Amino acid sequence: MTMTPETSLKDIGGLAGPKRELEGLIFALTSPDLHLRWGTKPPRGVLLYGPAGTGKTLLSKALARESGAVFFHLKLNNVVSKWRGESGELFQEVFSVVKANGRSVLFLDELDALSIERFFLPEEARAAGGRLVNTMAENLDDLDDTGQNMVVASTNRIDAIDPALVRPGRIDRFIEVGLPEAEEKAEIFRIHQAKAEARAGRKLFLELQYDAIITRMVKLSGADIAEIIQRALEEKVRLEGSGQQAGLVSTEDIQRVLEQYRRTKEVVEKIRYGQYL
């Protein structure tokens, strides 16, 4: 999928470190001559790694937006599962299109999908997976050094990445994208509140007590925060739709939805890791 993203760095709450590193990558795309001036080459590939929902996709979109690049989003898990026998040819075609579009960012979502299944498949299938990794590595090597194209990959399973993909000259720049700190969670809250109120064209929230909310948000990501706000607003929709009085979203509303969300998330995690089997 190709697009021109609307997400900018200011739309992303927290992540001060990753955003600072991204600023350097923006220069690599917009002013590659600066690298030549200092006797180095623009990076070709970057790996964003960290827990799910921490903003890796948003960062890749912001990189494309801020650098005026075309954004290509390739969901590798879908490619490997749906077009296993034709994945190599698809990679060739995607890279050809990327190189033909000038300044561009190719986002390889879930890079671990290229290798993780190799640990569980029969030997013949593992060999096919190895050829797929080799095809990807060859296409990374074929990218030129002009700085026009950049590959950004993401994973929350860095232990499952094939070493061949992260050798020097390939995807060799690592940026950790971790869970937000307390003050970053408050910033993320404010950003999503502002977006909701901008869509509605009116005030939707009372003055929230962020300290009381954040203390209950241990190990939750930016995506979790966005979902909690969404559910709190949906609760107001349900109340108003059923003819009841729906006041502005309060701290108590957020806390109630948060506790419900945490219980659901715990069940999902247990299912994901087989604890109910």
Secondary structure per residue as TSV (DSSP state, phi and psi in degrees):
chain	resnum	aa	ss	phi	psi
A	1	M	-	360.0	135.7
A	2	T	E	-118.3	147.0
A	3	M	E	-165.2	169.4
A	4	T	-	-109.7	105.2
A	5	P	-	-65.7	152.0
A	6	E	-	-98.8	-13.0
A	7	T	-	-73.8	127.5
A	8	S	-	-115.4	171.5
A	9	L	G	-60.7	-34.4
A	10	K	G	-70.9	-15.2
A	11	D	G	-83.4	-5.3
A	12	I	S	-107.3	119.7
A	13	G	-	-81.2	145.0
A	14	G	S	67.2	-151.2
A	15	L	-	54.9	43.8
A	16	A	H	-59.4	-43.5
A	17	G	H	-63.8	-54.3
A	18	P	H	-59.1	-37.5
A	19	K	H	-67.8	-35.0
A	20	R	H	-65.3	-41.2
A	21	E	H	-67.0	-34.0
A	22	L	H	-64.4	-33.8
A	23	E	H	-59.4	-38.2
A	24	G	H	-66.4	-35.6
A	25	L	H	-70.4	-30.8
A	26	I	H	-61.7	-42.3
A	27	F	H	-63.3	-34.8
A	28	A	H	-62.5	-32.9
A	29	L	H	-85.5	-38.4
A	30	T	H	-89.7	-28.6
A	31	S	-	-136.3	61.3
A	32	P	H	-61.0	-19.6
A	33	D	H	-64.6	-24.3
A	34	L	H	-63.8	-35.7
A	35	H	H	-66.4	-41.4
A	36	L	H	-62.5	-39.9
A	37	R	H	-59.7	-32.3
A	38	W	T	-104.4	18.4
A	39	G	T	69.2	28.8
A	40	T	-	-133.9	178.8
A	41	K	-	-116.6	146.3
A	42	P	-	-63.5	142.5
A	43	P	-	-65.5	145.6
A	44	R	-	-93.7	-37.6
A	45	G	E	-137.1	141.5
A	46	V	E	-130.6	139.8
A	47	L	E	-114.6	118.4
A	48	L	E	-95.5	120.2
A	49	Y	E	-130.2	147.2
A	50	G	S	156.6	178.1
A	51	P	S	-58.9	160.0
A	52	A	T	-63.6	143.8
A	53	G	T	81.3	12.8
A	54	T	S	-91.9	-5.3
A	55	G	S	112.6	17.4
A	56	K	H	-64.9	-42.0
A	57	T	H	-66.5	-41.3
A	58	L	H	-60.9	-41.4
A	59	L	H	-63.0	-41.5
A	60	S	H	-66.0	-38.1
A	61	K	H	-66.8	-40.6
A	62	A	H	-64.3	-36.8
A	63	L	H	-59.5	-46.1
A	64	A	H	-65.3	-44.3
A	65	R	H	-62.2	-49.6
A	66	E	H	-68.2	-24.9
A	67	S	H	-100.3	1.7
A	68	G	T	66.0	34.3
A	69	A	-	-102.2	153.6
A	70	V	E	-73.5	138.4
A	71	F	E	-109.3	123.1
A	72	F	E	-112.6	127.8
A	73	H	E	-115.9	113.5
A	74	L	E	-115.2	112.3
A	75	K	E	-85.9	99.4
A	76	L	H	-65.4	-31.1
A	77	N	H	-61.8	-40.5
A	78	N	H	-67.8	-41.3
A	79	V	H	-61.8	-47.3
A	80	V	H	-67.6	-38.6
A	81	S	H	-79.6	-34.4
A	82	K	H	-94.7	-32.1
A	83	W	S	-126.7	45.3
A	84	R	G	-52.2	-48.2
A	85	G	G	-72.0	-19.7
A	86	E	G	-113.1	10.0
A	87	S	H	-62.6	-39.3
A	88	G	H	-60.3	-45.8
A	89	E	H	-64.7	-36.7
A	90	L	H	-64.4	-41.9
A	91	F	H	-60.8	-43.3
A	92	Q	H	-58.1	-45.2
A	93	E	H	-66.0	-43.5
A	94	V	H	-61.4	-46.9
A	95	F	H	-64.0	-35.7
A	96	S	H	-63.3	-43.1
A	97	V	H	-65.2	-43.2
A	98	V	H	-59.0	-47.7
A	99	K	H	-66.9	-24.5
A	100	A	H	-84.9	-8.1
A	101	N	T	-101.7	15.6
A	102	G	S	70.1	-141.3
A	103	R	S	-63.5	121.0
A	104	S	E	-153.5	156.8
A	105	V	E	-122.2	122.3
A	106	L	E	-102.7	115.3
A	107	F	E	-97.6	113.4
A	108	L	E	-95.7	95.7
A	109	D	E	-77.9	128.9
A	110	E	-	62.8	62.9
A	111	L	G	-58.9	-29.4
A	112	D	G	-62.7	-19.1
A	113	A	G	-61.4	-23.6
A	114	L	G	-72.0	-21.1
A	115	S	T	-127.5	-23.8
A	116	I	G	-64.8	-34.8
A	117	E	G	-69.4	-19.1
A	118	R	G	-64.5	-21.5
A	119	F	G	-78.6	-15.1
A	120	F	T	-119.7	-3.1
A	121	L	S	-99.4	161.6
A	122	P	-	-59.6	165.3
A	123	E	H	-58.8	-41.1
A	124	E	H	-62.8	-41.5
A	125	A	H	-68.4	-35.0
A	126	R	H	-64.1	-38.1
A	127	A	H	-63.8	-40.0
A	128	A	H	-64.3	-39.2
A	129	G	H	-63.7	-36.4
A	130	G	H	-64.1	-39.1
A	131	R	H	-65.6	-34.2
A	132	L	H	-65.1	-43.3
A	133	V	H	-61.8	-42.1
A	134	N	H	-62.4	-40.0
A	135	T	H	-62.2	-43.8
A	136	M	H	-62.5	-43.6
A	137	A	H	-61.9	-41.8
A	138	E	H	-63.2	-40.2
A	139	N	H	-68.1	-34.9
A	140	L	H	-64.3	-39.8
A	141	D	H	-65.6	-28.6
A	142	D	H	-79.2	-11.1
A	143	L	S	-65.6	138.0
A	144	D	-	-81.5	177.6
A	145	D	S	-100.7	20.1
A	146	T	S	-79.8	-13.4
A	147	G	S	84.3	6.3
A	148	Q	S	-75.2	-31.3
A	149	N	E	-120.1	137.9
A	150	M	E	-134.7	135.3
A	151	V	E	-100.3	126.1
A	152	V	E	-118.7	119.2
A	153	A	E	-109.9	157.6
A	154	S	E	-134.3	154.8
A	155	T	E	-162.8	149.9
A	156	N	S	-113.9	14.3
A	157	R	-	-132.3	67.8
A	158	I	G	-63.5	-24.1
A	159	D	G	-69.3	-16.9
A	160	A	G	-99.5	2.5
A	161	I	S	-74.2	133.4
A	162	D	-	-68.6	128.5
A	163	P	G	-56.8	-27.2
A	164	A	G	-63.3	-26.9
A	165	L	G	-81.6	-18.1
A	166	V	G	-114.8	24.4
A	167	R	S	-73.5	159.2
A	168	P	T	-53.3	134.7
A	169	G	T	92.4	-8.3
A	170	R	S	-110.4	-122.6
A	171	I	E	-91.8	82.4
A	172	D	E	-115.1	4.0
A	173	R	E	-107.2	116.2
A	174	F	E	-103.3	132.0
A	175	I	E	-129.1	118.7
A	176	E	E	-80.7	131.9
A	177	V	-	-119.9	94.6
A	178	G	-	-94.6	179.0
A	179	L	-	-66.5	145.6
A	180	P	-	-71.4	148.3
A	181	E	-	-77.7	174.1
A	182	A	H	-56.7	-48.3
A	183	E	H	-68.0	-29.3
A	184	E	H	-71.5	-35.7
A	185	K	H	-62.1	-41.2
A	186	A	H	-62.8	-39.7
A	187	E	H	-64.4	-41.2
A	188	I	H	-63.7	-41.6
A	189	F	H	-55.7	-48.7
A	190	R	H	-63.1	-39.8
A	191	I	H	-63.0	-46.3
A	192	H	H	-70.9	-33.3
A	193	Q	H	-61.3	-47.5
A	194	A	H	-62.1	-39.5
A	195	K	H	-64.6	-42.1
A	196	A	H	-65.0	-43.0
A	197	E	H	-69.2	-32.0
A	198	A	H	-66.7	-39.6
A	199	R	H	-65.9	-41.3
A	200	A	H	-77.9	-23.7
A	201	G	T	71.8	24.5
A	202	R	S	-160.7	170.1
A	203	K	-	-73.9	133.3
A	204	L	-	-119.0	-17.3
A	205	F	B	-122.4	143.2
A	206	L	-	-75.5	176.3
A	207	E	-	-67.0	113.1
A	208	L	-	-85.7	143.4
A	209	Q	-	-92.2	89.7
A	210	Y	H	-61.8	-37.1
A	211	D	H	-59.9	-41.1
A	212	A	H	-68.3	-29.3
A	213	I	H	-82.3	-47.4
A	214	I	H	-63.5	-34.2
A	215	T	T	-61.3	-20.2
A	216	R	T	-97.9	8.7
A	217	M	-	-112.6	36.9
A	218	V	T	-63.6	134.2
A	219	K	T	64.8	20.5
A	220	L	-	-99.8	147.9
A	221	S	-	-99.8	177.3
A	222	G	H	-62.2	-37.3
A	223	A	H	-65.2	-36.2
A	224	D	H	-63.1	-42.4
A	225	I	H	-61.3	-45.5
A	226	A	H	-59.5	-40.1
A	227	E	H	-68.9	-38.2
A	228	I	H	-63.4	-44.2
A	229	I	H	-63.2	-42.9
A	230	Q	H	-57.5	-45.3
A	231	R	H	-69.2	-35.5
A	232	A	H	-64.1	-39.4
A	233	L	H	-70.7	-37.6
A	234	E	H	-64.1	-32.6
A	235	E	H	-63.0	-38.6
A	236	K	H	-67.2	-37.5
A	237	V	H	-60.3	-44.8
A	238	R	H	-63.4	-43.0
A	239	L	H	-62.6	-49.1
A	240	E	H	-66.3	-37.8
A	241	G	H	-65.5	-27.6
A	242	S	T	-93.3	9.5
A	243	G	T	85.1	11.4
A	244	Q	-	-94.1	166.3
A	245	Q	-	-77.5	123.2
A	246	A	-	-116.6	100.4
A	247	G	-	-77.0	179.0
A	248	L	-	-65.1	155.2
A	249	V	B	-67.4	127.7
A	250	S	-	-110.0	172.5
A	251	T	H	-58.8	-41.6
A	252	E	H	-63.4	-38.2
A	253	D	H	-60.6	-47.0
A	254	I	H	-62.8	-43.0
A	255	Q	H	-64.1	-39.8
A	256	R	H	-65.3	-46.7
A	257	V	H	-63.6	-38.4
A	258	L	H	-60.4	-45.4
A	259	E	H	-65.3	-39.9
A	260	Q	H	-62.7	-42.4
A	261	Y	H	-65.6	-41.1
A	262	R	H	-61.8	-41.5
A	263	R	H	-64.1	-42.4
A	264	T	H	-64.1	-42.2
A	265	K	H	-63.0	-37.6
A	266	E	H	-63.4	-40.8
A	267	V	H	-64.0	-45.0
A	268	V	H	-60.5	-42.6
A	269	E	H	-64.3	-39.0
A	270	K	H	-65.9	-39.7
A	271	I	H	-65.0	-43.0
A	272	R	H	-60.6	-39.9
A	273	Y	T	-99.8	15.9
A	274	G	T	73.7	20.0
A	275	Q	T	-76.6	-10.4
A	276	Y	T	-98.1	0.4
A	277	L	-	-88.3	360.0
